[in-house]
Amino acid sequence: MYVDTYTVSEGHDACSAEDTRWIEPLVPSSPAAAVHPNARGEEGMADAVLHALGTTRHERLR
């Protein structure tokens, strides 16, 4: 199964505001490595995968 995480991440790039970006810029402001997903990005991509599987994060945590 292929899950498109590009579309859901549009507008959350490294040039986006710190409170909306999923990818850290060259000088990160979070514990993530430069030009890699931060926690918000990891959660967003996980949500896309779970949606493709027909479930949600909340349902998986039960």
Predicted model as a PDB file, atoms N, CA, C, CB and O in Angstrom, pLDDT in the B-factor column:
MODEL        1                                                                  
ATOM      1  N   MET A   1       0.849  -1.173   0.000  1.00 90.00           N  
ATOM      2  CA  MET A   1       0.000   0.000   0.000  1.00 90.00           C  
ATOM      3  C   MET A   1       0.894   1.236   0.000  1.00 90.00           C  
ATOM      4  CB  MET A   1      -0.966  -0.002   1.223  1.00 90.00           C  
ATOM      5  O   MET A   1       1.871   1.303   0.746  1.00 90.00           O  
ATOM      6  N   TYR A   2       0.557   2.202  -0.833  1.00 95.00           N  
ATOM      7  CA  TYR A   2       1.257   3.480  -0.881  1.00 95.00           C  
ATOM      8  C   TYR A   2       0.369   4.531  -0.239  1.00 95.00           C  
ATOM      9  CB  TYR A   2       1.627   3.875  -2.346  1.00 95.00           C  
ATOM     10  O   TYR A   2      -0.824   4.597  -0.534  1.00 95.00           O  
ATOM     11  N   VAL A   3       0.933   5.347   0.630  1.00 96.00           N  
ATOM     12  CA  VAL A   3       0.189   6.441   1.253  1.00 96.00           C  
ATOM     13  C   VAL A   3       0.862   7.750   0.870  1.00 96.00           C  
ATOM     14  CB  VAL A   3       0.123   6.277   2.810  1.00 96.00           C  
ATOM     15  O   VAL A   3       2.050   7.944   1.127  1.00 96.00           O  
ATOM     16  N   ASP A   4       0.104   8.639   0.257  1.00 95.00           N  
ATOM     17  CA  ASP A   4       0.599   9.952  -0.144  1.00 95.00           C  
ATOM     18  C   ASP A   4       0.691  10.860   1.074  1.00 95.00           C  
ATOM     19  CB  ASP A   4      -0.312  10.580  -1.221  1.00 95.00           C  
ATOM     20  O   ASP A   4      -0.331  11.281   1.615  1.00 95.00           O  
ATOM     21  N   THR A   5       1.904  11.164   1.505  1.00 95.00           N  
ATOM     22  CA  THR A   5       2.075  12.107   2.618  1.00 95.00           C  
ATOM     23  C   THR A   5       2.458  13.491   2.108  1.00 95.00           C  
ATOM     24  CB  THR A   5       3.142  11.596   3.598  1.00 95.00           C  
ATOM     25  O   THR A   5       2.523  14.449   2.879  1.00 95.00           O  
ATOM     26  N   TYR A   6       2.713  13.590   0.795  1.00 95.00           N  
ATOM     27  CA  TYR A   6       3.074  14.884   0.219  1.00 95.00           C  
ATOM     28  C   TYR A   6       1.900  15.862   0.290  1.00 95.00           C  
ATOM     29  CB  TYR A   6       3.531  14.711  -1.238  1.00 95.00           C  
ATOM     30  O   TYR A   6       2.045  16.991   0.758  1.00 95.00           O  
ATOM     31  N   THR A   7       0.750  15.412  -0.175  1.00 95.00           N  
ATOM     32  CA  THR A   7      -0.415  16.300  -0.249  1.00 95.00           C  
ATOM     33  C   THR A   7      -0.800  16.834   1.129  1.00 95.00           C  
ATOM     34  CB  THR A   7      -1.603  15.563  -0.872  1.00 95.00           C  
ATOM     35  O   THR A   7      -1.052  18.031   1.272  1.00 95.00           O  
ATOM     36  N   VAL A   8      -0.850  15.982   2.130  1.00 95.00           N  
ATOM     37  CA  VAL A   8      -1.237  16.452   3.469  1.00 95.00           C  
ATOM     38  C   VAL A   8      -0.180  17.347   4.104  1.00 95.00           C  
ATOM     39  CB  VAL A   8      -1.504  15.266   4.378  1.00 95.00           C  
ATOM     40  O   VAL A   8      -0.482  18.086   5.040  1.00 95.00           O  
ATOM     41  N   SER A   9       1.048  17.294   3.611  1.00 96.00           N  
ATOM     42  CA  SER A   9       2.107  18.123   4.193  1.00 96.00           C  
ATOM     43  C   SER A   9       2.267  19.469   3.489  1.00 96.00           C  
ATOM     44  CB  SER A   9       3.419  17.378   4.152  1.00 96.00           C  
ATOM     45  O   SER A   9       3.056  20.306   3.929  1.00 96.00           O  
ATOM     46  N   GLU A  10       1.523  19.686   2.393  1.00 97.00           N  
ATOM     47  CA  GLU A  10       1.608  20.967   1.688  1.00 97.00           C  
ATOM     48  C   GLU A  10       1.237  22.106   2.638  1.00 97.00           C  
ATOM     49  CB  GLU A  10       0.680  20.972   0.440  1.00 97.00           C  
ATOM     50  O   GLU A  10       0.241  22.034   3.358  1.00 97.00           O  
ATOM     51  N   GLY A  11       2.050  23.148   2.624  1.00 97.00           N  
ATOM     52  CA  GLY A  11       1.823  24.285   3.504  1.00 97.00           C  
ATOM     53  C   GLY A  11       2.475  24.125   4.865  1.00 97.00           C  
ATOM     54  O   GLY A  11       2.350  25.000   5.722  1.00 97.00           O  
ATOM     55  N   HIS A  12       3.168  23.019   5.071  1.00 97.00           N  
ATOM     56  CA  HIS A  12       3.833  22.754   6.345  1.00 97.00           C  
ATOM     57  C   HIS A  12       5.343  22.596   6.141  1.00 97.00           C  
ATOM     58  CB  HIS A  12       3.246  21.488   7.007  1.00 97.00           C  
ATOM     59  O   HIS A  12       6.011  21.922   6.925  1.00 97.00           O  
ATOM     60  N   ASP A  13       5.874  23.220   5.087  1.00 96.00           N  
ATOM     61  CA  ASP A  13       7.285  23.056   4.731  1.00 96.00           C  
ATOM     62  C   ASP A  13       8.200  23.817   5.691  1.00 96.00           C  
ATOM     63  CB  ASP A  13       7.525  23.531   3.297  1.00 96.00           C  
ATOM     64  O   ASP A  13       7.727  24.505   6.595  1.00 96.00           O  
ATOM     65  N   ALA A  14       9.489  23.691   5.492  1.00 95.00           N  
ATOM     66  CA  ALA A  14      10.493  24.296   6.375  1.00 95.00           C  
ATOM     67  C   ALA A  14      10.411  25.809   6.407  1.00 95.00           C  
ATOM     68  CB  ALA A  14      11.874  23.883   5.944  1.00 95.00           C  
ATOM     69  O   ALA A  14      10.897  26.426   7.355  1.00 95.00           O  
ATOM     70  N   CYS A  15       9.807  26.428   5.395  1.00 95.00           N  
ATOM     71  CA  CYS A  15       9.673  27.891   5.363  1.00 95.00           C  
ATOM     72  C   CYS A  15       8.399  28.367   6.055  1.00 95.00           C  
ATOM     73  CB  CYS A  15       9.687  28.388   3.921  1.00 95.00           C  
ATOM     74  O   CYS A  15       8.184  29.573   6.181  1.00 95.00           O  
ATOM     75  N   SER A  16       7.563  27.455   6.498  1.00 96.00           N  
ATOM     76  CA  SER A  16       6.321  27.812   7.188  1.00 96.00           C  
ATOM     77  C   SER A  16       6.634  28.317   8.593  1.00 96.00           C  
ATOM     78  CB  SER A  16       5.357  26.598   7.252  1.00 96.00           C  
ATOM     79  O   SER A  16       7.744  28.151   9.099  1.00 96.00           O  
ATOM     80  N   ALA A  17       5.642  28.929   9.201  1.00 96.00           N  
ATOM     81  CA  ALA A  17       5.788  29.412  10.575  1.00 96.00           C  
ATOM     82  C   ALA A  17       6.123  28.245  11.509  1.00 96.00           C  
ATOM     83  CB  ALA A  17       4.492  30.127  11.044  1.00 96.00           C  
ATOM     84  O   ALA A  17       5.716  27.108  11.272  1.00 96.00           O  
ATOM     85  N   GLU A  18       6.859  28.542  12.554  1.00 94.00           N  
ATOM     86  CA  GLU A  18       7.322  27.497  13.478  1.00 94.00           C  
ATOM     87  C   GLU A  18       6.185  26.660  14.041  1.00 94.00           C  
ATOM     88  CB  GLU A  18       8.093  28.121  14.617  1.00 94.00           C  
ATOM     89  O   GLU A  18       6.357  25.461  14.263  1.00 94.00           O  
ATOM     90  N   ASP A  19       5.018  27.270  14.278  1.00 95.00           N  
ATOM     91  CA  ASP A  19       3.909  26.526  14.882  1.00 95.00           C  
ATOM     92  C   ASP A  19       3.092  25.710  13.877  1.00 95.00           C  
ATOM     93  CB  ASP A  19       2.997  27.483  15.596  1.00 95.00           C  
ATOM     94  O   ASP A  19       2.158  25.010  14.268  1.00 95.00           O  
ATOM     95  N   THR A  20       3.434  25.792  12.583  1.00 96.00           N  
ATOM     96  CA  THR A  20       2.701  25.004  11.587  1.00 96.00           C  
ATOM     97  C   THR A  20       3.593  24.094  10.756  1.00 96.00           C  
ATOM     98  CB  THR A  20       1.949  25.922  10.674  1.00 96.00           C  
ATOM     99  O   THR A  20       3.088  23.196  10.084  1.00 96.00           O  
ATOM    100  N   ARG A  21       4.899  24.301  10.782  1.00 96.00           N  
ATOM    101  CA  ARG A  21       5.756  23.498   9.901  1.00 96.00           C  
ATOM    102  C   ARG A  21       5.937  22.077  10.419  1.00 96.00           C  
ATOM    103  CB  ARG A  21       7.116  24.162   9.747  1.00 96.00           C  
ATOM    104  O   ARG A  21       5.948  21.817  11.622  1.00 96.00           O  
ATOM    105  N   TRP A  22       6.077  21.174   9.461  1.00 97.00           N  
ATOM    106  CA  TRP A  22       6.313  19.755   9.743  1.00 97.00           C  
ATOM    107  C   TRP A  22       7.766  19.393   9.512  1.00 97.00           C  
ATOM    108  CB  TRP A  22       5.412  18.874   8.876  1.00 97.00           C  
ATOM    109  O   TRP A  22       8.238  18.368  10.005  1.00 97.00           O  
ATOM    110  N   ILE A  23       8.474  20.220   8.772  1.00 95.00           N  
ATOM    111  CA  ILE A  23       9.878  19.978   8.437  1.00 95.00           C  
ATOM    112  C   ILE A  23      10.706  21.111   9.030  1.00 95.00           C  
ATOM    113  CB  ILE A  23      10.090  19.874   6.881  1.00 95.00           C  
ATOM    114  O   ILE A  23      10.355  22.282   8.883  1.00 95.00           O  
ATOM    115  N   GLU A  24      11.787  20.773   9.689  1.00 95.00           N  
ATOM    116  CA  GLU A  24      12.641  21.793  10.286  1.00 95.00           C  
ATOM    117  C   GLU A  24      13.555  22.421   9.222  1.00 95.00           C  
ATOM    118  CB  GLU A  24      13.483  21.185  11.430  1.00 95.00           C  
ATOM    119  O   GLU A  24      14.003  21.731   8.306  1.00 95.00           O  
ATOM    120  N   PRO A  25      13.827  23.711   9.339  1.00 95.00           N  
ATOM    121  CA  PRO A  25      14.733  24.372   8.395  1.00 95.00           C  
ATOM    122  C   PRO A  25      16.189  23.992   8.671  1.00 95.00           C  
ATOM    123  CB  PRO A  25      14.562  25.899   8.471  1.00 95.00           C  
ATOM    124  O   PRO A  25      16.466  23.151   9.527  1.00 95.00           O  
ATOM    125  N   LEU A  26      17.108  24.611   7.949  1.00 96.00           N  
ATOM    126  CA  LEU A  26      18.537  24.308   8.120  1.00 96.00           C  
ATOM    127  C   LEU A  26      19.012  24.533   9.552  1.00 96.00           C  
ATOM    128  CB  LEU A  26      19.367  25.159   7.173  1.00 96.00           C  
ATOM    129  O   LEU A  26      19.903  23.833  10.033  1.00 96.00           O  
ATOM    130  N   VAL A  27      18.415  25.510  10.228  1.00 93.00           N  
ATOM    131  CA  VAL A  27      18.721  25.738  11.647  1.00 93.00           C  
ATOM    132  C   VAL A  27      17.450  25.376  12.418  1.00 93.00           C  
ATOM    133  CB  VAL A  27      19.179  27.251  11.933  1.00 93.00           C  
ATOM    134  O   VAL A  27      16.551  26.204  12.556  1.00 93.00           O  
ATOM    135  N   PRO A  28      17.375  24.141  12.918  1.00 92.00           N  
ATOM    136  CA  PRO A  28      16.148  23.666  13.567  1.00 92.00           C  
ATOM    137  C   PRO A  28      15.839  24.404  14.868  1.00 92.00           C  
ATOM    138  CB  PRO A  28      16.257  22.184  13.847  1.00 92.00           C  
ATOM    139  O   PRO A  28      16.736  24.865  15.573  1.00 92.00           O  
ATOM    140  N   SER A  29      14.543  24.501  15.161  1.00 90.00           N  
ATOM    141  CA  SER A  29      14.122  25.099  16.435  1.00 90.00           C  
ATOM    142  C   SER A  29      13.514  24.032  17.348  1.00 90.00           C  
ATOM    143  CB  SER A  29      13.103  26.243  16.191  1.00 90.00           C  
ATOM    144  O   SER A  29      12.979  24.352  18.409  1.00 90.00           O  
ATOM    145  N   SER A  30      13.595  22.779  16.937  1.00 88.00           N  
ATOM    146  CA  SER A  30      13.107  21.663  17.750  1.00 88.00           C  
ATOM    147  C   SER A  30      14.197  20.597  17.782  1.00 88.00           C  
ATOM    148  CB  SER A  30      11.756  21.080  17.183  1.00 88.00           C  
ATOM    149  O   SER A  30      15.215  20.741  17.105  1.00 88.00           O  
ATOM    150  N   PRO A  31      14.004  19.536  18.550  1.00 88.00           N  
ATOM    151  CA  PRO A  31      15.023  18.484  18.617  1.00 88.00           C  
ATOM    152  C   PRO A  31      15.218  17.708  17.309  1.00 88.00           C  
ATOM    153  CB  PRO A  31      14.664  17.522  19.704  1.00 88.00           C  
ATOM    154  O   PRO A  31      16.119  16.873  17.228  1.00 88.00           O  
ATOM    155  N   ALA A  32      14.407  17.960  16.298  1.00 90.00           N  
ATOM    156  CA  ALA A  32      14.546  17.258  15.020  1.00 90.00           C  
ATOM    157  C   ALA A  32      15.807  17.714  14.290  1.00 90.00           C  
ATOM    158  CB  ALA A  32      13.305  17.492  14.136  1.00 90.00           C  
ATOM    159  O   ALA A  32      16.291  18.826  14.506  1.00 90.00           O  
ATOM    160  N   ALA A  33      16.324  16.862  13.440  1.00 94.00           N  
ATOM    161  CA  ALA A  33      17.488  17.208  12.631  1.00 94.00           C  
ATOM    162  C   ALA A  33      17.078  18.199  11.543  1.00 94.00           C  
ATOM    163  CB  ALA A  33      18.123  15.939  12.004  1.00 94.00           C  
ATOM    164  O   ALA A  33      15.913  18.255  11.152  1.00 94.00           O  
ATOM    165  N   ALA A  34      18.027  18.966  11.068  1.00 94.00           N  
ATOM    166  CA  ALA A  34      17.763  19.940  10.011  1.00 94.00           C  
ATOM    167  C   ALA A  34      17.188  19.243   8.778  1.00 94.00           C  
ATOM    168  CB  ALA A  34      19.054  20.706   9.643  1.00 94.00           C  
ATOM    169  O   ALA A  34      17.657  18.174   8.386  1.00 94.00           O  
ATOM    170  N   VAL A  35      16.184  19.848   8.179  1.00 94.00           N  
ATOM    171  CA  VAL A  35      15.511  19.380   6.968  1.00 94.00           C  
ATOM    172  C   VAL A  35      14.940  17.961   7.142  1.00 94.00           C  
ATOM    173  CB  VAL A  35      16.486  19.410   5.784  1.00 94.00           C  
ATOM    174  O   VAL A  35      14.956  17.159   6.208  1.00 94.00           O  
ATOM    175  N   HIS A  36      14.450  17.671   8.323  1.00 94.00           N  
ATOM    176  CA  HIS A  36      13.795  16.400   8.636  1.00 94.00           C  
ATOM    177  C   HIS A  36      12.479  16.701   9.355  1.00 94.00           C  
ATOM    178  CB  HIS A  36      14.721  15.482   9.515  1.00 94.00           C  
ATOM    179  O   HIS A  36      12.304  17.800   9.880  1.00 94.00           O  
ATOM    180  N   PRO A  37      11.565  15.754   9.385  1.00 95.00           N  
ATOM    181  CA  PRO A  37      10.282  15.978  10.068  1.00 95.00           C  
ATOM    182  C   PRO A  37      10.461  16.213  11.564  1.00 95.00           C  
ATOM    183  CB  PRO A  37       9.356  14.788   9.846  1.00 95.00           C  
ATOM    184  O   PRO A  37      11.288  15.573  12.213  1.00 95.00           O  
ATOM    185  N   ASN A  38       9.671  17.140  12.097  1.00 96.00           N  
ATOM    186  CA  ASN A  38       9.616  17.338  13.542  1.00 96.00           C  
ATOM    187  C   ASN A  38       8.459  16.491  14.082  1.00 96.00           C  
ATOM    188  CB  ASN A  38       9.435  18.866  13.908  1.00 96.00           C  
ATOM    189  O   ASN A  38       7.853  15.727  13.331  1.00 96.00           O  
ATOM    190  N   ALA A  39       8.151  16.616  15.356  1.00 95.00           N  
ATOM    191  CA  ALA A  39       7.086  15.798  15.956  1.00 95.00           C  
ATOM    192  C   ALA A  39       5.744  16.040  15.272  1.00 95.00           C  
ATOM    193  CB  ALA A  39       6.964  16.095  17.457  1.00 95.00           C  
ATOM    194  O   ALA A  39       4.981  15.099  15.055  1.00 95.00           O  
ATOM    195  N   ARG A  40       5.449  17.303  14.929  1.00 96.00           N  
ATOM    196  CA  ARG A  40       4.196  17.620  14.255  1.00 96.00           C  
ATOM    197  C   ARG A  40       4.133  16.926  12.893  1.00 96.00           C  
ATOM    198  CB  ARG A  40       4.041  19.145  14.089  1.00 96.00           C  
ATOM    199  O   ARG A  40       3.081  16.425  12.498  1.00 96.00           O  
ATOM    200  N   GLY A  41       5.250  16.897  12.185  1.00 97.00           N  
ATOM    201  CA  GLY A  41       5.307  16.235  10.889  1.00 97.00           C  
ATOM    202  C   GLY A  41       5.136  14.732  10.998  1.00 97.00           C  
ATOM    203  O   GLY A  41       4.435  14.118  10.194  1.00 97.00           O  
ATOM    204  N   GLU A  42       5.776  14.144  11.993  1.00 96.00           N  
ATOM    205  CA  GLU A  42       5.634  12.698  12.210  1.00 96.00           C  
ATOM    206  C   GLU A  42       4.181  12.345  12.522  1.00 96.00           C  
ATOM    207  CB  GLU A  42       6.557  12.224  13.360  1.00 96.00           C  
ATOM    208  O   GLU A  42       3.660  11.349  12.021  1.00 96.00           O  
ATOM    209  N   GLU A  43       3.531  13.159  13.345  1.00 95.00           N  
ATOM    210  CA  GLU A  43       2.130  12.909  13.677  1.00 95.00           C  
ATOM    211  C   GLU A  43       1.237  13.072  12.448  1.00 95.00           C  
ATOM    212  CB  GLU A  43       1.669  13.853  14.793  1.00 95.00           C  
ATOM    213  O   GLU A  43       0.312  12.288  12.237  1.00 95.00           O  
ATOM    214  N   GLY A  44       1.520  14.091  11.643  1.00 96.00           N  
ATOM    215  CA  GLY A  44       0.723  14.314  10.438  1.00 96.00           C  
ATOM    216  C   GLY A  44       0.836  13.161   9.463  1.00 96.00           C  
ATOM    217  O   GLY A  44      -0.161  12.728   8.886  1.00 96.00           O  
ATOM    218  N   MET A  45       2.047  12.662   9.276  1.00 95.00           N  
ATOM    219  CA  MET A  45       2.239  11.529   8.366  1.00 95.00           C  
ATOM    220  C   MET A  45       1.619  10.263   8.937  1.00 95.00           C  
ATOM    221  CB  MET A  45       3.733  11.304   8.091  1.00 95.00           C  
ATOM    222  O   MET A  45       1.042   9.469   8.193  1.00 95.00           O  
ATOM    223  N   ALA A  46       1.727  10.063  10.245  1.00 94.00           N  
ATOM    224  CA  ALA A  46       1.106   8.895  10.881  1.00 94.00           C  
ATOM    225  C   ALA A  46      -0.407   8.950  10.719  1.00 94.00           C  
ATOM    226  CB  ALA A  46       1.481   8.821  12.382  1.00 94.00           C  
ATOM    227  O   ALA A  46      -1.043   7.929  10.457  1.00 94.00           O  
ATOM    228  N   ASP A  47      -0.986  10.138  10.873  1.00 93.00           N  
ATOM    229  CA  ASP A  47      -2.435  10.280  10.690  1.00 93.00           C  
ATOM    230  C   ASP A  47      -2.845   9.926   9.263  1.00 93.00           C  
ATOM    231  CB  ASP A  47      -2.880  11.713  11.024  1.00 93.00           C  
ATOM    232  O   ASP A  47      -3.887   9.306   9.053  1.00 93.00           O  
ATOM    233  N   ALA A  48      -2.022  10.319   8.273  1.00 95.00           N  
ATOM    234  CA  ALA A  48      -2.329   9.983   6.872  1.00 95.00           C  
ATOM    235  C   ALA A  48      -2.307   8.474   6.667  1.00 95.00           C  
ATOM    236  CB  ALA A  48      -1.323  10.663   5.913  1.00 95.00           C  
ATOM    237  O   ALA A  48      -3.163   7.933   5.967  1.00 95.00           O  
ATOM    238  N   VAL A  49      -1.350   7.797   7.260  1.00 94.00           N  
ATOM    239  CA  VAL A  49      -1.260   6.335   7.134  1.00 94.00           C  
ATOM    240  C   VAL A  49      -2.449   5.680   7.826  1.00 94.00           C  
ATOM    241  CB  VAL A  49       0.071   5.807   7.734  1.00 94.00           C  
ATOM    242  O   VAL A  49      -3.079   4.782   7.268  1.00 94.00           O  
ATOM    243  N   LEU A  50      -2.754   6.128   9.039  1.00 93.00           N  
ATOM    244  CA  LEU A  50      -3.885   5.550   9.759  1.00 93.00           C  
ATOM    245  C   LEU A  50      -5.190   5.786   9.011  1.00 93.00           C  
ATOM    246  CB  LEU A  50      -3.976   6.134  11.169  1.00 93.00           C  
ATOM    247  O   LEU A  50      -6.051   4.907   8.976  1.00 93.00           O  
ATOM    248  N   HIS A  51      -5.344   6.963   8.413  1.00 92.00           N  
ATOM    249  CA  HIS A  51      -6.546   7.242   7.624  1.00 92.00           C  
ATOM    250  C   HIS A  51      -6.654   6.265   6.454  1.00 92.00           C  
ATOM    251  CB  HIS A  51      -6.531   8.699   7.107  1.00 92.00           C  
ATOM    252  O   HIS A  51      -7.737   5.761   6.158  1.00 92.00           O  
ATOM    253  N   ALA A  52      -5.537   6.001   5.797  1.00 93.00           N  
ATOM    254  CA  ALA A  52      -5.525   5.060   4.678  1.00 93.00           C  
ATOM    255  C   ALA A  52      -5.892   3.644   5.138  1.00 93.00           C  
ATOM    256  CB  ALA A  52      -4.145   5.054   4.004  1.00 93.00           C  
ATOM    257  O   ALA A  52      -6.464   2.862   4.379  1.00 93.00           O  
ATOM    258  N   LEU A  53      -5.556   3.332   6.378  1.00 92.00           N  
ATOM    259  CA  LEU A  53      -5.893   2.022   6.937  1.00 92.00           C  
ATOM    260  C   LEU A  53      -7.317   1.969   7.485  1.00 92.00           C  
ATOM    261  CB  LEU A  53      -4.912   1.662   8.036  1.00 92.00           C  
ATOM    262  O   LEU A  53      -7.791   0.914   7.905  1.00 92.00           O  
ATOM    263  N   GLY A  54      -7.993   3.116   7.476  1.00 92.00           N  
ATOM    264  CA  GLY A  54      -9.377   3.160   7.935  1.00 92.00           C  
ATOM    265  C   GLY A  54      -9.525   3.268   9.432  1.00 92.00           C  
ATOM    266  O   GLY A  54     -10.526   2.815   9.987  1.00 92.00           O  
ATOM    267  N   THR A  55      -8.550   3.857  10.100  1.00 88.00           N  
ATOM    268  CA  THR A  55      -8.619   4.022  11.547  1.00 88.00           C  
ATOM    269  C   THR A  55      -8.053   5.383  11.919  1.00 88.00           C  
ATOM    270  CB  THR A  55      -7.852   2.887  12.276  1.00 88.00           C  
ATOM    271  O   THR A  55      -7.628   6.141  11.047  1.00 88.00           O  
ATOM    272  N   THR A  56      -8.047   5.698  13.218  1.00 78.00           N  
ATOM    273  CA  THR A  56      -7.483   6.962  13.696  1.00 78.00           C  
ATOM    274  C   THR A  56      -6.502   6.674  14.818  1.00 78.00           C  
ATOM    275  CB  THR A  56      -8.599   7.931  14.178  1.00 78.00           C  
ATOM    276  O   THR A  56      -6.484   5.578  15.378  1.00 78.00           O  
ATOM    277  N   ARG A  57      -5.692   7.663  15.136  1.00 74.00           N  
ATOM    278  CA  ARG A  57      -4.733   7.521  16.231  1.00 74.00           C  
ATOM    279  C   ARG A  57      -5.457   7.219  17.541  1.00 74.00           C  
ATOM    280  CB  ARG A  57      -3.881   8.799  16.374  1.00 74.00           C  
ATOM    281  O   ARG A  57      -5.000   6.393  18.332  1.00 74.00           O  
ATOM    282  N   HIS A  58      -6.586   7.889  17.767  1.00 71.00           N  
ATOM    283  CA  HIS A  58      -7.369   7.687  18.990  1.00 71.00           C  
ATOM    284  C   HIS A  58      -7.833   6.232  19.091  1.00 71.00           C  
ATOM    285  CB  HIS A  58      -8.589   8.644  19.020  1.00 71.00           C  
ATOM    286  O   HIS A  58      -7.768   5.630  20.163  1.00 71.00           O  
ATOM    287  N   GLU A  59      -8.296   5.676  17.986  1.00 72.00           N  
ATOM    288  CA  GLU A  59      -8.762   4.285  17.993  1.00 72.00           C  
ATOM    289  C   GLU A  59      -7.597   3.321  18.236  1.00 72.00           C  
ATOM    290  CB  GLU A  59      -9.465   3.945  16.660  1.00 72.00           C  
ATOM    291  O   GLU A  59      -7.770   2.290  18.885  1.00 72.00           O  
ATOM    292  N   ARG A  60      -6.412   3.653  17.717  1.00 65.00           N  
ATOM    293  CA  ARG A  60      -5.234   2.789  17.884  1.00 65.00           C  
ATOM    294  C   ARG A  60      -4.716   2.811  19.310  1.00 65.00           C  
ATOM    295  CB  ARG A  60      -4.124   3.215  16.932  1.00 65.00           C  
ATOM    296  O   ARG A  60      -4.093   1.845  19.753  1.00 65.00           O  
ATOM    297  N   LEU A  61      -4.960   3.897  20.043  1.00 65.00           N  
ATOM    298  CA  LEU A  61      -4.450   4.012  21.414  1.00 65.00           C  
ATOM    299  C   LEU A  61      -5.327   3.287  22.418  1.00 65.00           C  
ATOM    300  CB  LEU A  61      -4.334   5.469  21.807  1.00 65.00           C  
ATOM    301  O   LEU A  61      -4.912   3.092  23.561  1.00 65.00           O  
ATOM    302  N   ARG A  62      -6.520   2.882  22.028  1.00 61.00           N  
ATOM    303  CA  ARG A  62      -7.406   2.187  22.965  1.00 61.00           C  
ATOM    304  C   ARG A  62      -6.958   0.787  23.196  1.00 61.00           C  
ATOM    305  CB  ARG A  62      -8.822   2.185  22.468  1.00 61.00           C  
ATOM    306  O   ARG A  62      -7.588   0.054  23.958  1.00 61.00           O  
TER     307      ARG A  62                                                      
ENDMDL                                                                          
END                                                                             
